[in-house]
Amino acid sequence: MKNYPIIRLMTARGLLMPVVLGLALCLSSAELYAAERPITVVTWDTDAGEVYDNGFMHMLMKNGDGNVILFDMDLVENDSPGAGDSEKGIDRDVIWGQIKARKVLTIDDPRARGAYLVVYNHDQGDYPLTIDVNGKKTTMKTWKVSSYYQNYLWGEFPAEWLKKGENVFTIFCPEAKSEKEGWVLYLSRADEFERGGGDPADVGKTSFKSIDSGETWKESPFGPLGETHAEYSVRLSMDRHVHEGWLATPVIDLWRGESEDFFVTQHTIRKLEIGLSADVPDGARIEYYMRRGTSPDPYSDKWEDYVFIGEGRNVDFSAGREFNRRYLQLRAVFSTENPLVSPVFKSVSIRVEHQESYPVPEHKNIRIVDMYNPSIEYSSLGWEWERWDRPEFKELRERENLDELLAGAQTQFEKQVRLLEYASERWNWTQPQPEYPEWDALSIVERINKAGGGGMCIQHNNFLAGLCMAYGWQARLANIDGHEICEVWNDDHAKWIYIDASYNHYLWDEETIEPMNMMDIHWKYLDYFFPGKSIDWTTYARGRFDPHTEDAGLKRGSLSHHYRATLGGFFNGAFFRYVPRNNFYEKKYPRPLSHGNSLWPWNGYINWYDERTPRRRHYTWYTDRKRDLYPDLNTVHIHATAGPPKDRLYLEFETYTPNFCHFEVNTNNTGWRNAPANWTWILRSGRNTLEVRSVSKMGVTGKLSTVELNFADVQYEKSF
């Protein structure tokens, strides 16, 4: 240990100079002493595909090499907010003989690798549609699908036919000699737009109708629509890159690096180096941003704003001690002015040098015996969850006498299955029109008194979701192939679970006896109906029951076993999508028009795709990341840090709990007590156990995270 000079302060008058001199001497000596200390290095090196899988993204995808590029399917449409069956009047128009439809869609750049016209129709005609694209004609082939799936189709035409600015698509069927033989196209009414999230001001200005083979054209309104304007539900899909997207890394712990140990020691950052690699063709751009924080929670308010650190092919950024934060997150913004090219993000490399004046001693006296400490899988979608204090929850519980219904149930899952049974038997299946109900449970149950029934599958399962939410269990509607189901987060299993009040069952895996969600069911569906191949939507027919489907590896479960269908949900497992929110009390709109009464033309869904499930061309927003659709709720990840004392660990609790209230801890089975997000675990000689859980404002407790360790009490010796 070096001897530092002692400066005695004799008088007040002589105070300033000795203190300044002493401080300078001490700092100089400390710096020299620190320079003798070893430098430790941690790294965090990963390829772009891993960042994509584990971080956050919007409008991106992986290419064949596993690198990240802009999403490569672009949709132009202006009809979806008001598209579908309307109770306000005419919502379809028949094209036959001399009656033609025209749609004008504007694009800034006509370059594309492929082009497709998407047409929503209530009924397909007896003869193929002819489409004229900017004066060039082709035939739209009729798909060989079951009648249930004949409400939409797309047809390819040469992308070279497109042009910058207004593109005119004329649709007709001259072979049809009557309305009965014609094509019934959907109209999107202006007076339905606001509920779907659109602006009705310009509706109808890009759709035209001719009744004399195109000699004259009339802008919307179309005759019998009177003063109500409308658009044809006709869209343009192109194989090309979207204009912009972004990618963000997961939160990076600069003390931990790639270590998988339960705890790491406290560190001082001496130097930070970041390397970013990409290919950036002409016309494309990639910009990089960085933010620093003091919390592992990416949604915490303990983060600073993103700052620009560079752009282009290879970016190297470095910072010294002034970085002064433990946590880092990087963000890459992709853009292109040429839709045929995209930035290609390839890798990120982080190197951190630590150097402490007085390093933390090793904690060889602590050994982990057992642990359940799952990382939290976050979604990129910004799911919106209903607030816990909605008065409708209490009203629903009292009105339906739900407390008595659930009395005596031993587990959360048993309670949810009881609600499944109740929702299934609350009314018999009915058409939801007229007076299509809102998406909240109270509106649906009110409809029973008016119409003798709450509605069909969507209402059964929105009602079920509302019953679950009245007890603080997050639930949402999933639109699957020709059906609507409910998924509820279950803390017993720490996963989303499929429950279907329309068919009155859940499904469980035959091998694990684990209740399944739609993602689980989807893979079972593909393996059974499309083994070793992909779905072809142009020839698709939904899976049907046969005696052998009981061998598909999943079984039905229910409280009463009164099934309304055999393996319902499984037959609908080809495709699934979500409206990414459940807060329909707080915000009734936007939402789809008469959802389920027409074949889902709304474009606000987030849709799933994978290698065997191709994207459908009438939607914009897709993901192939399970975490986007299935974020972890109510779980806790424990971050542990060791300091100089060898008898304690400094913990920080991370959770994604909608309507979060507080954490609770139970040490050595002494009972549950509240704990803040940052909490010190004082260890005792021998075996130590810790249980941590999150608690919502409705009192729902999440699945336990647990740590069990052995601790040997040793004398604390400083390393200086």
Order of alpha helices (4+ residues) and beta strands (2+ residues): alpha-beta-alpha-beta-beta-beta-beta-beta-beta-beta-beta-beta-beta-beta-beta-beta-beta-beta-beta-beta-beta-beta-beta-beta-beta-beta-beta-beta-beta-alpha-alpha-alpha-alpha-alpha-beta-beta-beta-beta-alpha-beta-beta-beta-beta-alpha-beta-beta-beta-beta-beta-beta-beta
